[in-house]
Amino acid sequence: KLQELQGTYWHGSYAGYSGYYQKANVAVNSLATNTSNVFTFGLAGAVGGKAIGAAVAVNRISQGTEAFVDNSTMAVRNLLVSATARPSITNVTLGGAAAQGEGWAIAGSFGNNIINNSEKAGVEQADEMDAFGNNIINNSALAGIRNNSDILAKGSVGVVAQSDELIGNYVGGIALGGNVSAGLSSSYNGIYGTTDASVSGSYVEAAGNDSGVTVKSGMKDSDDTDDKGLLTGVAQKNTFNATLLSKGRQSSTANGLVVDSSATHSIAGFMVAGAASQNNAIGGAVNVNIIDGKTTAGIKNSLINQDLTPQQLAGDDPGSAPNVSVKASDYTNSGAFVMAAAAASKVAVGVNIDVNKVKRTTSVDVTGDTSTRNPSTD
């Protein structure tokens, strides 16, 4: 198939390449976009001699986002293969209890939110937690050219995967009065998954004679004038608003073959637990944020810009060959305000536990029997 295409459009001379320009005038887009938004509000209250108020929210999203050119032969003006995933959970859960006289009051607020995106991609689901509440995103976005595809483009070829994952969690538990009171809040927030852009086992010619491929894989820091982007302080708006990280993305444009994978992960919110009684009070708040997974980009066992001379590839600029860009970018915000307080005449205990763990792998690989005529690879 490749020889036939070369014979028709790419036959060994600059004039033949000009003829290819006239015939390869189709832009091909393979686009997959998946947006899932969940918002929950839970409220519970109790008043009496003995009172229990407990609010529990459970949310789950399962989605898969994939865009591929698979075992295809194309002669095109340009090609874009793009997978974009935007899963989000916002949870507000409040529990309250008030007891009279010598009674007791217990208030609790717990949330359970799970997003499982693309089991097909081999993303392992997070283990179920024995904590009071879980907020979990398990997400992957995959884009690629694979399985003996032959792509001939006079413009650019883009393979772009982008994920923006966020959890906003706002939880409170308040208990008042009685002989004994306990106010408890608990939450487990986890983001897991894979974002990957790749070219594998294929042949790609991308002359880059066009306006290029624009990707939003850069990121700015937040500051006093603009809260969008990465956290730079202890208490900023994006400590409490998980949507602000992805809004800090920055655009760039490249020509030729562009393989770009980028992901943002943001957990934000606050948790409050309080108790007050005549004799004994316990206030406890436990918050755990875990962000795990990988963002990868690569070219494997492929031939890139192999069979054309620099003049044929460069068009109006015969002194250079087109660019090859392979890039992976990963950005994380993990922040929360956690507070526990207790007041009593005899025994009062307030306990705060806040754990944040980030374990992301970001990598670029050009491996196997891969070669390109252009030695300058970004």
Buried (B, 14 or more C-beta within 10 A) or exposed (E): EBEEBBEEBBEEEEEBBEBBBEEBEEEBEBEBEBEBEBEBEBEBBBBEEBBBBBBBBBBBBBBBBBBBBEEBBBBBBBBBBBBBBBBBBBBBBBBBBBBEEEBBBBBBBBBBBBBBBBBEBEBEEBEEBEBBBBBBBBBBBBBBBBEBBBBBBBBBBBBBBBBBBBBBBBBBBBBBBBBBBBBBBBBBBBBBBBBBBBBBBBBBBBBBBBEBBBBBBBBEEBEEEEBBBBBEEEEBEBBBBBBBBBBBBEEBEBBBBBBBBBBBBBBBBBBBBBBBBBBBBBBBBBBBBBBBBBBBBBBBEBBBBEBBBBBBBBBEEEEEBBBBBBBBBBBBBBBBBBBBBBBBEEEBBBEBEBEBEBEBEBEBBBEEEBEBBBEEBE
